């Protein structure tokens, strides 16, 4: 693989791959001696950092581009003033001051708008990215600056403090902590909300008991319920009737307590081959009652009085047939 090359105008030497690995101080010394390609190497080494600081400070593409250009012009003119040991912080400090001057100018001349939001269609979730950008813009300037320098550009806290003109790194760290706390909501994963299940039917008899729930969809079950004495008809017939009420887009779960085992427990063909029904059997009737009680606690389609009646009759072991009204 060939080495990268920056050819000098004098052609007396070239910046090869080894030259590109030269230290910042050596590059500055060469640039001060008139080597244009040395400054080109400096530019390519830190152009992204300068751009990011300008963009996150100004939030306006044209203003950021102008600030970047002004930064590099000032850096080239001021190379002789650079003191060894920290070229990147020195360049970022110049960029920071340029951006601050532009922000002050914008406040004096409000025709310059510094709140442009540039959409990036390459992002996996552009809406969350937009929320994050807005959250950064909403930070106080000093806190935003600390966040960009440390968490975006990767500066150490002491470097960031020097760039921000602070005498104590602890001040910078305090600003950074405030910024991070403020941005938590914007960067956190949205909470996972488990799909709500709508209660459609409840039946308790001396022989078997069942509760039917369906995953929430576009059409909730009709509000209200009826409570009557349990019928001794077949449980599968009861479930078949409930199936006719539930929209075909829903997936359905029937939790069964059989005493003794009913045809449901041995996977009758109507349920075994059904594309949307799933039947689960509890270990005991007591555990079935406990599960129904939890469902009722989260269920708001029946009144408080109906809920109380259902719970009392369940606890008494009374025969119950409860279905949503059609």
TIVEX-193777 format. One record per residue (C-alpha): residue number from 1; residue in one letter; chain; x, y, z. Coordinates in steps of 0.5 Angstrom, whole numbers, plus 500, padded with zeros to 3 digits. Layout:
# residues N
NUM_a_A_X_Y_Z $
...
//
This chain:
# residues 326
1_x_A_500_500_500 $
2_x_A_503_507_498 $
3_x_A_504_512_503 $
4_x_A_500_519_503 $
5_x_A_504_524_501 $
6_x_A_504_532_501 $
7_x_A_509_535_496 $
8_x_A_512_541_498 $
9_x_A_512_547_493 $
10_x_A_520_547_493 $
11_x_A_520_539_492 $
12_x_A_526_539_496 $
13_x_A_523_534_501 $
14_x_A_516_531_502 $
15_x_A_511_529_508 $
16_x_A_511_522_507 $
17_x_A_507_517_512 $
18_x_A_512_518_517 $
19_x_A_512_526_516 $
20_x_A_504_525_518 $
21_x_A_506_522_524 $
22_x_A_510_528_526 $
23_x_A_509_531_533 $
24_x_A_505_537_533 $
25_x_A_510_541_536 $
26_x_A_515_539_530 $
27_x_A_509_541_525 $
28_x_A_508_548_528 $
29_x_A_516_549_528 $
30_x_A_516_547_520 $
31_x_A_510_551_519 $
32_x_A_513_557_522 $
33_x_A_519_556_518 $
34_x_A_515_557_512 $
35_x_A_513_550_510 $
36_x_A_506_550_508 $
37_x_A_505_543_507 $
38_x_A_506_542_515 $
39_x_A_500_547_516 $
40_x_A_496_542_511 $
41_x_A_498_536_516 $
42_x_A_496_540_522 $
43_x_A_489_542_518 $
44_x_A_487_535_517 $
45_x_A_489_533_523 $
46_x_A_484_537_527 $
47_x_A_479_540_522 $
48_x_A_474_535_525 $
49_x_A_475_538_532 $
50_x_A_475_545_530 $
51_x_A_468_544_526 $
52_x_A_465_540_531 $
53_x_A_466_545_537 $
54_x_A_464_551_532 $
55_x_A_457_547_530 $
56_x_A_455_545_537 $
57_x_A_457_552_539 $
58_x_A_453_556_534 $
59_x_A_448_551_531 $
60_x_A_448_554_524 $
61_x_A_452_551_518 $
62_x_A_454_557_515 $
63_x_A_456_561_521 $
64_x_A_460_555_523 $
65_x_A_463_554_517 $
66_x_A_465_562_517 $
67_x_A_468_561_524 $
68_x_A_472_555_522 $
69_x_A_475_559_516 $
70_x_A_476_564_521 $
71_x_A_479_560_526 $
72_x_A_484_557_521 $
73_x_A_486_564_519 $
74_x_A_488_566_526 $
75_x_A_491_560_527 $
76_x_A_496_561_521 $
77_x_A_497_568_523 $
78_x_A_499_566_530 $
79_x_A_503_560_530 $
80_x_A_509_564_532 $
81_x_A_505_565_539 $
82_x_A_504_558_540 $
83_x_A_507_555_546 $
84_x_A_509_548_546 $
85_x_A_505_542_549 $
86_x_A_498_543_547 $
87_x_A_496_545_540 $
88_x_A_489_542_540 $
89_x_A_487_546_546 $
90_x_A_490_552_543 $
91_x_A_486_551_536 $
92_x_A_480_550_540 $
93_x_A_481_556_544 $
94_x_A_482_560_538 $
95_x_A_475_557_535 $
96_x_A_472_558_542 $
97_x_A_473_565_542 $
98_x_A_471_566_535 $
99_x_A_465_563_536 $
100_x_A_463_567_542 $
101_x_A_465_574_538 $
102_x_A_460_571_533 $
103_x_A_455_570_538 $
104_x_A_456_577_541 $
105_x_A_455_580_534 $
106_x_A_449_576_533 $
107_x_A_446_579_539 $
108_x_A_447_586_537 $
109_x_A_445_584_530 $
110_x_A_439_579_531 $
111_x_A_438_578_523 $
112_x_A_443_573_524 $
113_x_A_439_566_527 $
114_x_A_443_561_530 $
115_x_A_438_556_531 $
116_x_A_438_552_525 $
117_x_A_437_545_526 $
118_x_A_440_541_520 $
119_x_A_437_534_519 $
120_x_A_441_528_518 $
121_x_A_437_522_514 $
122_x_A_443_517_516 $
123_x_A_441_517_523 $
124_x_A_438_511_525 $
125_x_A_433_515_529 $
126_x_A_432_522_527 $
127_x_A_427_524_532 $
128_x_A_431_522_538 $
129_x_A_437_526_535 $
130_x_A_433_532_534 $
131_x_A_431_532_541 $
132_x_A_438_531_543 $
133_x_A_440_537_539 $
134_x_A_434_541_542 $
135_x_A_436_539_549 $
136_x_A_444_541_548 $
137_x_A_441_548_545 $
138_x_A_437_549_551 $
139_x_A_443_548_556 $
140_x_A_446_554_559 $
141_x_A_452_556_554 $
142_x_A_457_555_560 $
143_x_A_454_548_561 $
144_x_A_454_546_554 $
145_x_A_461_548_552 $
146_x_A_463_544_558 $
147_x_A_459_538_555 $
148_x_A_462_539_548 $
149_x_A_469_539_550 $
150_x_A_469_533_554 $
151_x_A_463_529_552 $
152_x_A_464_530_544 $
153_x_A_471_532_543 $
154_x_A_474_528_548 $
155_x_A_478_533_552 $
156_x_A_481_532_559 $
157_x_A_478_536_564 $
158_x_A_484_540_565 $
159_x_A_485_541_557 $
160_x_A_477_543_557 $
161_x_A_478_548_563 $
162_x_A_484_551_559 $
163_x_A_480_552_553 $
164_x_A_474_555_556 $
165_x_A_479_560_560 $
166_x_A_478_557_567 $
167_x_A_483_557_572 $
168_x_A_480_551_576 $
169_x_A_478_544_572 $
170_x_A_473_543_578 $
171_x_A_469_549_575 $
172_x_A_469_545_569 $
173_x_A_467_539_572 $
174_x_A_461_542_575 $
175_x_A_459_545_569 $
176_x_A_459_538_566 $
177_x_A_456_534_571 $
178_x_A_450_539_570 $
179_x_A_450_538_563 $
180_x_A_450_531_563 $
181_x_A_444_531_568 $
182_x_A_440_536_564 $
183_x_A_441_531_558 $
184_x_A_439_524_561 $
185_x_A_432_525_559 $
186_x_A_434_526_551 $
187_x_A_439_520_551 $
188_x_A_436_515_555 $
189_x_A_432_509_552 $
190_x_A_425_510_551 $
191_x_A_421_506_557 $
192_x_A_418_500_554 $
193_x_A_411_499_555 $
194_x_A_408_492_555 $
195_x_A_402_491_551 $
196_x_A_396_492_555 $
197_x_A_391_486_555 $
198_x_A_384_487_555 $
199_x_A_379_483_559 $
200_x_A_374_480_555 $
201_x_A_371_474_559 $
202_x_A_371_471_566 $
203_x_A_367_464_568 $
204_x_A_368_460_574 $
205_x_A_364_453_575 $
206_x_A_365_447_580 $
207_x_A_368_444_574 $
208_x_A_373_449_570 $
209_x_A_374_456_570 $
210_x_A_377_461_565 $
211_x_A_379_468_564 $
212_x_A_380_471_557 $
213_x_A_384_477_555 $
214_x_A_386_479_548 $
215_x_A_392_484_547 $
216_x_A_390_491_546 $
217_x_A_389_493_539 $
218_x_A_385_498_535 $
219_x_A_378_497_538 $
220_x_A_377_496_546 $
221_x_A_372_491_548 $
222_x_A_365_495_550 $
223_x_A_365_498_556 $
224_x_A_361_494_562 $
225_x_A_360_487_564 $
226_x_A_354_482_566 $
227_x_A_355_478_572 $
228_x_A_350_472_572 $
229_x_A_350_465_575 $
230_x_A_355_460_571 $
231_x_A_352_456_566 $
232_x_A_354_448_566 $
233_x_A_355_448_558 $
234_x_A_361_446_555 $
235_x_A_367_450_556 $
236_x_A_369_450_549 $
237_x_A_362_452_547 $
238_x_A_363_458_552 $
239_x_A_370_460_549 $
240_x_A_367_459_542 $
241_x_A_362_464_543 $
242_x_A_367_469_546 $
243_x_A_371_468_540 $
244_x_A_366_471_536 $
245_x_A_366_478_540 $
246_x_A_373_479_539 $
247_x_A_376_483_533 $
248_x_A_380_478_528 $
249_x_A_386_482_529 $
250_x_A_387_481_536 $
251_x_A_391_475_539 $
252_x_A_388_471_545 $
253_x_A_390_468_551 $
254_x_A_385_464_556 $
255_x_A_388_462_563 $
256_x_A_384_456_565 $
257_x_A_383_452_571 $
258_x_A_380_445_570 $
259_x_A_377_441_576 $
260_x_A_378_436_574 $
261_x_A_381_436_567 $
262_x_A_377_438_561 $
263_x_A_377_438_554 $
264_x_A_381_444_554 $
265_x_A_386_441_558 $
266_x_A_388_436_553 $
267_x_A_388_441_547 $
268_x_A_382_440_543 $
269_x_A_383_441_536 $
270_x_A_379_448_536 $
271_x_A_384_451_540 $
272_x_A_390_447_538 $
273_x_A_390_449_531 $
274_x_A_387_456_532 $
275_x_A_392_461_529 $
276_x_A_391_466_535 $
277_x_A_388_463_541 $
278_x_A_393_460_546 $
279_x_A_391_456_552 $
280_x_A_395_456_559 $
281_x_A_393_452_565 $
282_x_A_394_454_572 $
283_x_A_397_449_577 $
284_x_A_391_450_582 $
285_x_A_385_454_582 $
286_x_A_387_458_588 $
287_x_A_393_461_583 $
288_x_A_388_462_578 $
289_x_A_384_466_582 $
290_x_A_390_470_584 $
291_x_A_392_471_577 $
292_x_A_385_474_575 $
293_x_A_385_478_581 $
294_x_A_391_482_578 $
295_x_A_388_483_572 $
296_x_A_382_486_575 $
297_x_A_386_491_579 $
298_x_A_389_493_572 $
299_x_A_382_493_569 $
300_x_A_378_499_568 $
301_x_A_372_497_563 $
302_x_A_368_495_569 $
303_x_A_366_499_575 $
304_x_A_368_499_582 $
305_x_A_362_496_584 $
306_x_A_362_490_578 $
307_x_A_370_489_580 $
308_x_A_368_488_588 $
309_x_A_362_483_586 $
310_x_A_367_479_581 $
311_x_A_372_479_587 $
312_x_A_367_477_592 $
313_x_A_364_471_588 $
314_x_A_371_469_586 $
315_x_A_373_468_593 $
316_x_A_366_465_595 $
317_x_A_367_460_589 $
318_x_A_360_462_586 $
319_x_A_358_460_579 $
320_x_A_360_466_575 $
321_x_A_359_468_567 $
322_x_A_362_475_566 $
323_x_A_363_478_559 $
324_x_A_364_484_556 $
325_x_A_357_487_553 $
326_x_A_356_486_545 $
//
